[in-house]
Amino acid sequence: MSSKPIHALAQKLNADLAAGGSVVPSLLSQRGLRAYFPSQGILGQSAEARGSRINATIGTAFEDDGSPLSLECIEAMLLTPPDSFLYAPSQGLPALRARWREMLFEKSPSLLGRTCSLPVVTSALTHALYVTGLLFLDPGDTVILPDLYWDNYELIFQEGCGARLKTFKTFRGRHFNVPALERQLGGRGEKKIVLLNFPNNPTGYTATEEEALALRDVLLRAAEGGKRLLVILDDAYFGLVYEKGVYRESLFGLLANLHPNLLTVKLDGPTKEDYVWGMRVGFVTYGMQGAGAPHYQALEAKTAGLVRMTISNANNMGQHLLLQAFAHPDYARQKQVKFATLEARYRRIRQILRRHPEYRESFAAMPFNSGYFMCVRPAGVLADALRRLLVAEYQTGAIVQSGLLRLAFSSVPLDRLDELFANLDAAVRQLKATT
Ligand SMILES: Cc1ncc(COP(=O)(O)O)c(C=O)c1O
């Protein structure tokens, strides 16, 4: 970390964040305190020169007629306006940010009447997680999360930010383990960072309506008790919920304006929501009770500063494509069709598990109700030995994590699911017979 004094622009943002006695500055990491958007450098000077008859400020190339200087062979393939050859702003395309926020309110009606920042565009969720880590995590800080989590959190938060992951058991019986989270929120340390991911990777579990409210209450109690909380919501698989009674909105609606000691940051994007894994566009959005425009704008500026620091700006063609897709008259229907494809696989798995009680001798299905995945706990055999046998002799691939086998039904055709589970059962029986 630099030993230079904090930049004047960062100081200004910190002052904005502190307005009204807000706890936000005390949640920021050292790097977060130093972060600022360089609005007075090249970007600021370019902005001032915008519209000049001769504009020699911009580090992109233009033809003599003022259009982007681009290769005709790429232009011929272009599905978006020629402007998408240029850089997007580090904050993201204004129209996309506005539209995504509008869609957040449509997707989570509990947000109505509440406030949140404009989303800042990142290079998909991985980058959104990293930027959040940079902004809020100092080396040695602890992130509290369930023990079944996406393994890339280790690289991002531990290796990338020097933080520690402190886990609690995800399930208590067949339920999300809200009491275990509450226990972790007790104890010493005024600043607590919590990471929740629903629908979850790897379990495919989303909190039920009851559990979502219980999570809210636990976090509220901690905030009322004086803890300063940052809650990170990884909403990568938002919307893929297949059962009644499961919380269908983002927890953001419940948490965004809950208490002035609780800052919620929602990380989401089209990667899984809109089935565009390689597009690399994501969003970071903040919500906090008592936060006003200066707080939100300062958080957006710091976040955009870290986007500028790490990738300069996110994929412009991807952002344009998304804007076009969201305005497409058939967007909602097509999304429903893709959802139905995944839902049908989910229902088939439920049916297979019901029709084959004998499979319970070989494996137990963990709770699942949403997302791309489900997990099974092999009975009496080691998960990795099972995985290797499945690949070697059954032409069947699965992922081992924490003694479980993760099955991505998102990538298995409906008519292969029976075979997948039959193979699992047969492989467990074979292993048991030979060991
Ligand atoms: C829980 C979770 N969060 C984030 C990501 C990363 O998403 P992206 O591809 O948008 O970076 C994944 C991808 O697998 C994930 O499972």
PDBQT file of the ligand as one rigid body, heavy atoms in Angstrom, charges set to zero:
ROOT
HETATM    1  C1  LIG A 501     -21.466 -18.326  -7.111  1.00  0.00    +0.000 C 
HETATM    2  C2  LIG A 501     -20.764 -17.753  -8.289  1.00  0.00    +0.000 A 
HETATM    3  N1  LIG A 501     -20.411 -16.463  -8.256  1.00  0.00    +0.000 NA
HETATM    4  C3  LIG A 501     -19.770 -15.894  -9.283  1.00  0.00    +0.000 A 
HETATM    5  C4  LIG A 501     -19.448 -16.605 -10.408  1.00  0.00    +0.000 A 
HETATM    6  C5  LIG A 501     -18.678 -15.931 -11.490  1.00  0.00    +0.000 C 
HETATM    7  O1  LIG A 501     -19.463 -15.470 -12.488  1.00  0.00    +0.000 OA
HETATM    8  P1  LIG A 501     -18.861 -14.667 -13.752  1.00  0.00    +0.000 P 
HETATM    9  O2  LIG A 501     -18.675 -15.697 -14.815  1.00  0.00    +0.000 OA
HETATM   10  O3  LIG A 501     -19.925 -13.672 -14.033  1.00  0.00    +0.000 OA
HETATM   11  O4  LIG A 501     -17.580 -14.061 -13.337  1.00  0.00    +0.000 OA
HETATM   12  C6  LIG A 501     -19.795 -17.964 -10.489  1.00  0.00    +0.000 A 
HETATM   13  C7  LIG A 501     -19.427 -18.739 -11.686  1.00  0.00    +0.000 C 
HETATM   14  O5  LIG A 501     -19.419 -19.914 -11.731  1.00  0.00    +0.000 OA
HETATM   15  C8  LIG A 501     -20.458 -18.541  -9.392  1.00  0.00    +0.000 A 
HETATM   16  O6  LIG A 501     -20.805 -19.836  -9.412  1.00  0.00    +0.000 OA
ENDROOT
TORSDOF 0
